[in-house]
């Protein structure tokens, strides 16, 4: 009887050990099946030295353009243009804003040209901004000539016939239209180049994971 009890205890112990071993194996398999946590990379999207150089050069271009008239020239000239168009100020006063902006950006173009660039994207942006500056000067000079002609009212000739007066008025209108068209052509070229420069610069900065320029950096 005692021998039978011992055998029963040994058998129960063996079964218990087997169950424990099976449970441990299952737990091990479960742990192995769990995905390994991903550790974020500390080197991903870190701008390179070339990227930082590009960022610095584009910032320098934006600063030069701001000094050339982007900060204290364009906003006042554009506002004066709107006020003149709505009849709030005279053509003579608007002309003062035009000549002031022209003088400022004429000198400012030298600041833009002095910025050193050393990469394809920065070089291309520099070329666009430089060309835009030159066209802005030409456009403002043409706008000043247009306003000069507009302000300079012709003196009526008492001996002129009606036909002569009408012909002179037509000629003056044609001259004014030509001067205005010339100004607008140069100004639109300048606006187009600054927009292209802005799109190029922002695209390169975004691709490098860098902060964008101010949206009014080239205006």
LOLUMMAR-337123 format. One record per residue: x, y, z of N, C-alpha, C, CB in turn; residue in three letters. Coordinates in steps of 0.001 Angstrom, whole numbers, padded with zeros to 6 digits, always signed. Each point is the difference from the previous one (the first is absolute). Glycine has a CB too. Layout:
LOLUMMAR-337123
XYZXYZXYZXYZALA ...
***
This chain:
LOLUMMAR-337123
+000834-001192+000000-000834+001192+000000+000880+001257+000000-001829-001259+001222UNK +002786+001247-000369+000921+001143+000083+000733+000194-001314+000278-000391+002457UNK +000117-000703-003085+000720+000068-001277-000887+000613-001068+001361-002014+000627UNK -002659+001686-000604-000926+000537-001004-000146+001508+000189-001242-002206-000094UNK +001186+002666+001333-000134+001431+000267+001213+000762-000516-001398-000508+002017UNK +002591-000067-001792+001233+000648-000472-000008+000149-001505+001239-000946+001940UNK -001655-000142-002636-000042+000046-001461-000984+001078-000481+000587-002461-000088UNK -001716+002587+000780-000988+001001-000392+000564+001406+000189-001861-001577+000626UNK +002601+001815+000462+000597+001309+000240+001057+000355-001052-000437-000318+002439UNK +001244-000719-002801+001025+000234-001026-000631+000350-001337+001529-001581+001181UNK -002620+000871-001504-000685+000262-001278-000596+001394-000021-000505-002434-000227UNK -000108+002866+001326-000594+001343+000079+001077+001078-000117-001855-000906+001441UNK +003015+000655-000822+001094+000963-000089+000511+000155-001418+000622-000569+002320UNK -000538-000557-003001+000477+000045-001389-000971+000779-000876+001158-002205+000319UNK -002452+001984-000117-001012+000716-000788+000060+001507+000273-001473-002048+000046UNK +001659+002414+001224+000073+001422+000361+001224+000668-000623-001187-000505+002152UNK +002320-000192-002119+001229+000544-000593-000166+000206-001496+001356-001138+001769UNK -002035+000169-002391-000223+000124-001443-000885+001185-000322+000265-002458-000233UNK -001279+002686+001066-000906+001131-000243+000729+001331+000163-001932-001391+000794UNK +002787+001451+000240+000774+001226+000218+000933+000276-001160-000134-000370+002453UNK +000790-000675-002953+000923+000153-001135-000743+000471-001234+001468-001795+000938UNK -002659+001231-001173-000780+000388-001177-000438+001460+000100-000792-002375-000257UNK +000387+002781+001452-000411+001394+000190+001164+000954-000225-001738-000752+001629UNK +002922+000344-001147+001179+000851-000202+000353+000139-001460+000834-000694+002212UNK -000963-000413-002958+000299+000056-001437-000982+000896-000720+000956-002297+000104UNK -002231+002212+000322-001013+000855-000639+000282+001471+000262-001687-001831+000243UNK +002077+002126+001009+000322+001392+000327+001185+000493-000797-000902-000345+002283UNK +001898-000530-002464+001191+000382-000784-000380+000284-001437+001452-001390+001488UNK -002346+000555-002050-000422+000196-001390-000769+001305-000147-000094-002485-000329UNK -000727+002768+001345-000762+001255-000049+000922+001200+000035-001914-001126+001126UNK +002930+001092-000245+000954+001108+000083+000756+000165-001299+000225-000385+002444UNK +000136-000748-003064+000753+000054-001260-000850+000593-001113+001337-001994+000712UNK -002666+001780-000633-000876+000479-001060-000278+001492+000108-001021-002254-000083UNK +001256+002864+001243-000246+001418+000170+000972+000819-000846-000856-000432+002319UNK +000356+001477-003014+000905+000820-000827+000989+000777+000852-001792+000194-001718UNK +002989-000063+001201+001040+000750+000701-000261+001486-000167+001673-001858-000358UNK -001739+002611+001446-000260+001443-000119+001030+000681-000884-001038-000023+002264UNK +000534+000955-003112+000885+000742-000893+000529+001232+000713-001263-000834-002013UNK +002551+000977+002042+000643+001152+000631+000199+001073-001058+001163-001469+001720UNK -001744+002656-001530+000158+001053-001002+001462+000317-000260-002188+000939+000699UNK +002482-000728-001985+001372+000330-000376+000301+001447+000361-000072-001685-001870UNK +001219+001910+002436+000409+001365+000374+000734+000701-001128+000152-000734+002367UNK +000059+000041-003484+000735+000604-001110-000887+000264-001201+002036-001151+000796UNK -003336+000798-000716-000879+000179-001144-000323+001484-000191-000970-002303+000371UNK +000899+002751-001645-000398+001353-000360+000869+001095+000629-002290-000882-000234UNK +003518+000565+000524+000923+001023+000513+000619+000725-001195+000499-001363+002111UNK -000708+002685-002238+000551+000728-001145+001514-000134-000072-001900+001605+000146UNK +002393-001749-001350+001438-000108-000204+000638+001387+000009-000330-002115-001334UNK +001654+002109+001255+000710+001271-000064-000371+000793-001243+001864-001028+001275UNK -002060+000329-002402-000409+000684-001233-001382+000614+000155+001394-001588-001344UNK -002297+000873+002033-001343+000532+000228+000054+001264+000842-000939-002311-000161UNK +001758+002286+001204+000121+001176+000854+000614+001173-000743+000215-001497+001967UNK +000725+001219-002867+000605+001062-000794-001046+000599-000952+002267-001140+000157UNK -003085+000277-000750-001081+000482-000863-000960+000890+000787+000196-002075-001411UNK -000562+001633+002610-000908+000776+000843+000585+001375+000303-000880-002127+001003UNK +002159+002170-000663+000646+001266+000344+000040+000936-001211+001385-001186+001738UNK -001070+000656-002901+000094+000835-001190-001360+000535-000427+001987-001316-000709UNK -003025+000507+000837-001347+000474-000332-000459+001063+000997-000538-002239-001017UNK +000901+002065+002276-000316+001028+001003+000703+001313-000330-000298-001790+001742UNK +001544+001698-002196+000748+001196-000355-000636+000702-001207+002101-001059+000908UNK -002575+000281-001861-000685+000585-001155-001278+000717+000430+000950-001803-001468UNK -001706+001147+002355-001238+000606+000480+000281+001291+000766-001046-002276+000123UNK +002103+002288+000665+000360+001206+000755+000432+001125-000942+000696-001437+001948UNK +000059+001088-002985+000439+001009-000966-001194+000586-000744+002198-001193-000254UNK -003147+000346-000111-001179+000491-000714-000840+000906+000915-000015-002096-001434UNK -000073+001732+002705-000752+000827+000950+000637+001378+000122-000706-002061+001263UNK +002045+002093-001187+000705+001276+000095-000097+000789-001299+001558-001020+001658UNK -001705+000313-002773-000080+000656-001306-001337+000695-000223+001571-001706-000878UNK -002522+001460+001741-001294+000657-000169-001170-000879+000329+001028+001364-001712UNK -000774-002611+002015-001088-000905+000325-000717+000364+001284+001232-001753-001186UNK -000512+002414+002103-000593+000367+001288-000512+001436+000005+001528-001623+001110UNK -000736+002561-001591-000364+001414+000091-000235+000648-001367+001317+000107+002100UNK -001382-000901-003146-000262+000558-001319-001294-000505-000593+002426+000190-000333UNK -002474-001474+000082-001161-000580-000676-001317+000236+000732+001524-001708-000906UNK -001640+001444+002214-001308+000166+000663-000564+001410-000135+000684-001757+001604UNK +000176+002781-001480-000469+001377-000073-000341+000386-001437+001396+000565+002003UNK -000571-001026-002947-000279+000272-001412-001306-000663-000432+002467+000172-000453UNK -002665-001414+000850-001212-000717-000388-001238+000643+000616+001331-002112-000199UNK -001226+002524+001458-001130+000660+000649-000291+001340-000667+000569-001140+002166UNK +000482+001882-002518-000192+001283-000679-000650-000210-001367+001999+000947+001210UNK -001609-002004-001897-000605-000302-001307-001503-000233+000148+002174-001010-000789UNK -002557+000257+001824-001411-000264+000234-000754+001294+000334+000588-002316+000798UNK +000019+003160+000004-000652+001256+000378-000130+000936-001203+000917-000242+002330UNK +000119+000254-003193-000087+000838-001191-001072-000517-000955+002427+000579+000246UNK -002497-001891-000391-001007-000591-000890-001417+000323+000464+001603-001840-000544UNK -001782+001933+001853-001329+000298+000544-000254+001496+000135+000088-002159+001214UNK +000886+002989-001615-000174+001444+000041+000281+000641+001336-001642-000309-001733UNK +002246-000427+002669+000279+000558+001330+001196+000940-000006-000955-002059+001001UNK +001923+001813-001902+001172+000872-000084+000209+000395-001451+001063-001094+002025UNK -000289+002140-002224+000252+000497-001352+001095-000802-000688-000714+002279+000728UNK +000791-002108-002039+001058-000654-000771+001367+000520+000429-001575-000294-001941UNK +001644+001580+002298+001281+000579+000435+000493-000650+001284-000629+002164-001081UNK -000289-002410+002026+000411-000646+001247+000373-001453-000246-001489+001542+001294UNK +000742-002223-002125+000338-001386-000315+001374-000075-000657-002442-000549-000261UNK +002758+001550-000555+001306+000019-000656+001129+000050+001019-001027+001142-001968UNK +000816-000478+003092+001024+000065+001039+000270-001392+000594-000700+002371+000515UNK -000340-003148-000350+000185-001366+000481+000747-000845-001035-002107+000206+001363UNK +001778+000000-002627+000664-000753-001073+001485+000320-000044-002131-000010-001318UNK +002468+001296+001337+001413+000384-000094+000770-000439+001248-000640+001963-001441UNK +000009-001891+002622+000668-000447+001220+000285-001491-000012-001123+001835+001218UNK +000158-002609-001662+000182-001451-000084+001041-000349-001042-002365-000347+000713UNK +002343+001059-001840+000987-000265-001060+001419+000257+000494-001708+000614-001730UNK +001909+000503+002417+001344+000322+000498+000472-001039+001013-000456+002441-000376UNK -000448-002874+001232+000370-000965+001036+000370-001346-000610-001514+001172+001611UNK +000698-001668-002506+000264-001335-000534+001159+000028-000994-002417-000594+000323UNK +002666+001749-000923+001159+000111-000896+001286-000272+000774-001231+001677-001434UNK +001349-001085+002609+001166-000268+000846-000063-001406+000598+000160+002451+000524UNK -001362-002911-000229-000159-001317+000609+000395-001144-000906-001800+000958+001334UNK +001711-000748-002633+000400-001064-000930+001468-000374+000206-001703+000814-001669UNK +002500+000153+002082+001405-000283+000273+000132-000952+001184+000639+002254-000912UNK -001504-002096+001916+000023-000909+001152-000348-001419-000438-000637+001899+001532UNK -000337-002023-002395-000393-001318-000501+001150-000643-000766-002396+000754-000136UNK +003046+000025-000717+001094-000542-000814+001205-000397+000851-000778+001418-001902UNK +000931-000817+003070+001147-000298+000852-000159-001293+000806+000395+002439+000134UNK -001573-003021-000121-000213-001251+000732+000706-001132-000741-002232+000824+000902UNK +003075-001572-000182+000724-001133-000588-000833-001268+000128+002215+001079+000553UNK -002368-001790-001645-000699-001284+000008+000917-001058-000596-002261+001139-000194UNK +002063-002386+000634+000933-001058-000423-000696-001328-000260+001770+001132+001311UNK -003057-001082-001641-000700-001240-000343-000954+000285-001138+000194-000870+002363UNK -000623-000183-003049-000882+000179-001152-001275+000734+000347+000934-002063-000944UNK -001612+001624+002002-001272+000616+000380+000193+001439+000453-000864-002246+000655UNK +001888+002495+000161+000255+001355+000471+000429+000904-001158+000645-000913+002256UNK +000173+000374-003164+000429+000776-001170-001196+000386-000868+002216-001187+000036UNK -003113+000233-000257-001179+000267-000839-000919+001023+000660+000144-002326-000933UNK -000314+002196+002244-000825+000973+000726+000631+001383-000063-000822-001815+001532UNK +002135+001855-001353+000730+001272-000054-000183+000658-001367+001689-000879+001659UNK -001586+000104-002713-000141+000551-001353-001397+000583-000214+001683-001670-000839UNK -002701+000955+001319-001366+000479-000156-000228+001297+000781-000760-002369-000321UNK +001253+002410+001551-000187+001193+000834+000757+001184-000587-000288-001449+002033UNK +001496+001211-002518+000790+001068-000596-000681+000566-001246+002077-001075+000896UNK -002593+000181-001731-000697+000444-001212-001279+000747+000374+000950-001954-001292UNK -001658+001467+002308-001216+000667+000455+000306+001412+000491-000979-002226+000620UNK +002109+002386+000036+000385+001318+000507+000267+000962-001156+000980-001072+002057UNK -000268+000611-003052+000286+000849-001168-001293+000392-000715+002241-001120-000267UNK -003136+000161+000104-001265+000286-000674-000871+000945+000836+000112-002252-001121UNK -000022+002147+002435-000772+000891+000859+000465+001446-000182-000337-001874+001661UNK +001653+002065-001744+000538+001340-000214-000483+000562-001336+002023-000584+001384UNK -001954-000238-002426-000443+000448-001331-001494+000326+000007+001795-001407-001071UNK -002572+000572+001744-001432+000235+000048-000354+001277+000738-000333-002440-000091UNK +001019+002702+001210-000271+001210+000769+000450+001248-000761+000247-001316+002124UNK +000875+001213-002843+000463+001138-000796-001003+000307-001110+002402-000592+000510UNK -002930-000460-001154-000996+000199-001050-001300+000542+000584+001038-001856-001332UNK -001385+001406+002524-001203+000517+000642+000154+001476+000340-000471-002276+000921UNK +001664+002669-000523+000248+001413+000299-000126+000853-001267+001526-000671+001894UNK -000985+000171-003011-000127+000743-001262-001464+000131-000405+002262-000827-000716UNK -003024-000226+000944-001421+000023-000319-000729+001061+000836+000109-002450-000599UNK +000198+002482+001887-000640+000979+000875+000439+001423-000353-000112-001729+001822UNK +001376+001886-002182+000476+001315-000418-000816+000511-001197+002320-000571+000839UNK -002534-000308-001779-000767+000379-001201-001462+000245+000346+001570-001340-001428UNK -002074+000551+002381-001398+000157+000403-000211+001321+000731-000226-002492+000159UNK +001191+002843+000702-000113+001231+000778+000195+001232-000884+000829-001230+002024UNK +000023+001095-003016+000322+001128-000886-001151+000225-000984+002486-000486+000213UNK -003438+001284+000183-001148+000278-000850+000407+000939-001140-001559-000324+001968UNK +001161+000003-003188+000368+000859-001142-000708+001357+000057+000369-002063-001383UNK +000335+003064+000916-000579+001349-000079-000709+000138-001341+001812+000973+001511UNK -003045-000589-001442-000795+000115-001229+000550+001106-000900-002032-000828+001239UNK +002130+000526-002520+000449+000979-000994-001226+000762-000510+001993-001461-000678UNK -002035+002754+000936-001198+000751-000423-000199+000021-001502+000278+001394+002002UNK +000796-001603-002758-000115+000041-001455-000282-001379-000595+001553+001949-000010UNK -001561-003017+000868-000202-001347-000514-001454-000211-000378+001892-000832+001407UNK -002090+000117-002472-001359-000340-000425-000527-001143+000863+000493+000755-002371UNK -001750-001035+002226-000606-001103+000748+000647-001316-000380-002159+001254+000129UNK +002458-001394-001411+000639-001225-000466+001403-000137+000585-001344+000113-002116UNK +002060+000982+002177+001359-000038+000572-000042-000357+001490+000751+001721-001687UNK -001686-001150+002400-000123-000284+001437-000356-001466+000227-000710+002379+000422UNK -000170-002914-001270-000388-001399+000145+001171-000922-000312-002357+000598-000599UNK +003152-000236-000413+001161-000811-000373+001041+000025+001115-000423+000482-002437UNK +000632+000702+003036+000969+000110+001087-000451-000812+001214+000653+002284-000823UNK -001947-002263+001116-000528-000776+001130+000156-001493-000247-001636+001834+000494UNK +001399-002247-001735+000153-001415-000337+001448-000442+000131-001950+000173-001548UNK +002862+000678+001080+001427-000317+000106+000431-000107+001455+000410+001167-002172UNK -000911-000276+003001+000341-000036+001423-000538-001268+000658-000015+002511+000059UNK -001188-002884-000392-000579-001222+000561+000810-001231-000414-002275+001077-000035UNK +002746-001079-001195+000803-001129-000480+001339-000061+000729-001110+000168-002247UNK +001706+000995+002477+001264+000039+000731-000186-000486+001437+000765+001908-001445UNK -001844-001479+002076-000281-000432+001360-000225-001512+000068-000994+002252+000478UNK +000258-002767-001443-000274-001439-000018+001287-000796-000205-002302+000456-000901UNK +003185+000055+000065+001268-000681-000258+000888+000000+001242-000155+000663-002414UNK +000209+000489+003095+000803+000087+001211-000557-000901+001104+000623+002348-000621UNK -001926-002373+000763-000619-000855+001018+000239-001475-000312-001750+001758+000409UNK +001633-002129-001677+000224-001394-000396+001450-000415+000258-001801+000216-001748UNK +002731+000697+001476+001411-000297+000238+000254-000226+001483+000635+001363-002008UNK -001227-000516+002852+000166-000159+001449-000575-001330+000468-000099+002491+000283UNK -001099-002806-000736-000650-001231+000431+000749-001244-000471-002173+001209-000037UNK +002755-001148-001141+000746-001147-000514+001192-000323+000900-000714+000594-002336UNK +001472+000427+002706+001159-000222+000861-000426-000422+001407+001285+001687-001339UNK -002325-001067+001859-000460-000342+001346-000528-001438+000048-000566+002423+000411UNK -000166-002830-001432-000527-001362-000016+001123-001028-000110-002108+000855-001047UNK +003142-000536+000290+001172-000888-000067+000633-000140+001384+000412+000682-002402UNK -000317+000431+003101+000581-000027+001345-000853-000840+000942+001001+002266-000390UNK -002316-002065+000361-000886-000780+000869+000081-001485-000327-001528+001972+000195UNK +001612-002281-001481+000075-001401-000419+001281-000658+000505-001359+000553-002031UNK +002479+000162+001934+001274-000569+000441+000053-000160+001520+001104+001037-001990UNK -001677-000080+002718-000003-000152+001455-000881-001170+000427+000401+002463+000244UNK -001506-002673-000961-000859-001143+000317+000720-001317-000283-002029+001389-000521UNK +002731-001450-000588+000757-001210-000328+001120-000242+001006-000540+000342-002421UNK +001200+000742+002833+001066-000124+001000-000570-000523+001308+001274+001882-001080UNK -002435-001393+001450-000633-000425+001249-000362-001476-000062-000891+002319+000350UNK +000285-002754-001438-000396-001402-000141+001216-000923+000018-002007+000721-001316UNK +003074-000305+000648+001221-000807-000024+000610-000110+001392+000411+000711-002366UNK -000278+000405+003043+000613+000009+001334-000816-000830+000988+000954+002271-000472UNK -002263-002077+000491-000845-000735+000946+000039-001502-000274-001485+002010+000204UNK +001485-002385-001476+000050-001419-000346+001289-000654+000455-001451+000473-001945UNK +002569+000218+001770+001292-000553+000418+000088-000103+001519+001062+000967-002053UNK -001562+000017+002751+000037-000032+001463-000892-001113+000555+000457+002469+000016UNK -001621-002626-000588-000902-001064+000458+000613-001375-000260-001986+001486-000441UNK +002608-001667-000719+000608-001286-000342+001129-000343+000971-000598+000367-002416UNK +001262+000641+002932+001104-000217+000942-000483-000071+001450+001517+001184-001593UNK -002825-001035+001812-000525-000039+001361+000309+001258+000791+000243-002447-000068UNK -000075+003572-000620+000332+001263+000654-001207+000929+000020+002387-000249-000726UNK -002326+001266+001559-001095+000963+000091-000093+000817-001283+000283+000112+002498UNK -001516+000190-002914-000232+000803-001170+000352+001465+000269-001798-001598-000717UNK +002036+002332-000344+000159+001446+000114-001357+000626+000312+001960-000024-001618UNK -001940+001278+002056-001268+000727+000124-000694+000059-001358+000928+001376+001913UNK -002229-001445-001907-000725-000037-001263+000101+001305-000772-001543-001632+001020UNK +001982+002708-000377+000182+001275-000694+001489+000350-000123-002241+000774+000864UNK +003075-001815-000859+001455+000253-000049+000406+000691-001287+000372-002001+001429UNK -000991+001643-002545+000293+000641-001287-001302+000584-000548+001940-001608-000473UNK -002108+002916+000621-001233+000643-000462+000346+001150-000951-001186-000630+002158UNK 
***
